[in-house]
Amino acid sequence: MARPAQRPLPAPRGRADRWQHLVTCAFLLEETPAERTDVAARAYLRSVLEVFERDIDPVADFEGYAVRRLATSLLRALDAARPD
């Protein structure tokens, strides 16, 4: 049985937990029923943006910066493709 897509995820603490958060999001999204994947994907991307905060320094944490840029771009693309 699939887990609910809207379940809040625990806020990770520290750099290592950020990666665990991404893996958890991936597993939860795979288990989401097809009719809810759009909503779930947006929720998970927003949670990624909370974990990988806006003030990430690309020089000190390029990987984190890259994840944040990707999540931002994917969320914008999903929003642009959403029918009104």
C-alpha positions in Angstrom: 0.0 0.0 0.0 1.4 3.4 -1.0 2.2 6.0 1.6 0.2 9.3 1.6 1.9 11.9 -0.7 1.1 14.9 1.6 2.7 13.5 4.7 5.1 16.1 6.2 8.8 15.1 6.1 11.0 15.6 9.1 13.4 18.5 8.8 16.9 17.2 8.3 19.7 18.5 10.4 23.2 18.8 9.0 24.7 18.1 5.6 24.5 14.3 5.7 20.8 14.4 6.4 20.1 16.5 3.4 21.1 13.6 1.2 18.9 11.2 3.1 16.0 13.7 2.6 16.5 13.5 -1.2 16.5 9.7 -1.1 13.4 9.6 1.1 11.6 12.0 -1.3 12.5 9.7 -4.2 11.2 6.6 -2.5 8.0 8.4 -1.4 7.4 9.7 -4.9 7.8 6.3 -6.4 5.2 4.9 -4.0 2.7 7.7 -4.8 -0.4 6.8 -6.8 -0.2 8.0 -10.4 -3.2 10.4 -9.9 -1.3 12.2 -7.1 2.2 12.4 -8.5 1.9 16.1 -9.7 0.9 17.3 -6.2 3.4 15.0 -4.5 6.3 16.1 -6.8 5.6 19.8 -6.1 5.4 19.1 -2.3 8.7 17.2 -2.3 10.4 19.9 -4.4 9.2 22.5 -2.0 10.6 20.4 0.9 13.9 20.2 -0.9 14.0 24.0 -1.2 13.5 24.2 2.6 16.3 21.7 3.3 18.7 23.2 0.8 18.3 26.8 2.0 18.4 29.9 -0.2 21.7 31.2 1.3 23.8 28.2 0.1 27.2 29.4 -1.0 28.0 27.8 -4.4 31.8 27.9 -3.6 31.5 26.2 -0.2 28.7 23.8 -1.1 28.4 23.3 -4.8 26.5 20.1 -4.6 23.9 21.7 -2.3 23.7 24.7 -4.6 23.2 22.4 -7.7 20.4 20.5 -5.9 18.6 23.8 -5.0 19.0 25.1 -8.6 17.6 21.9 -10.0 14.6 21.8 -7.6 13.8 25.5 -8.3 13.9 24.9 -12.1 11.8 21.8 -11.9 9.2 23.5 -9.7 9.0 26.4 -12.1 8.7 24.1 -15.1 5.9 22.1 -13.4 4.1 25.4 -12.6 4.5 26.6 -16.2 3.1 23.4 -17.6 0.1 23.4 -15.2 -3.2 24.0 -17.0 -5.1 27.0 -15.7 
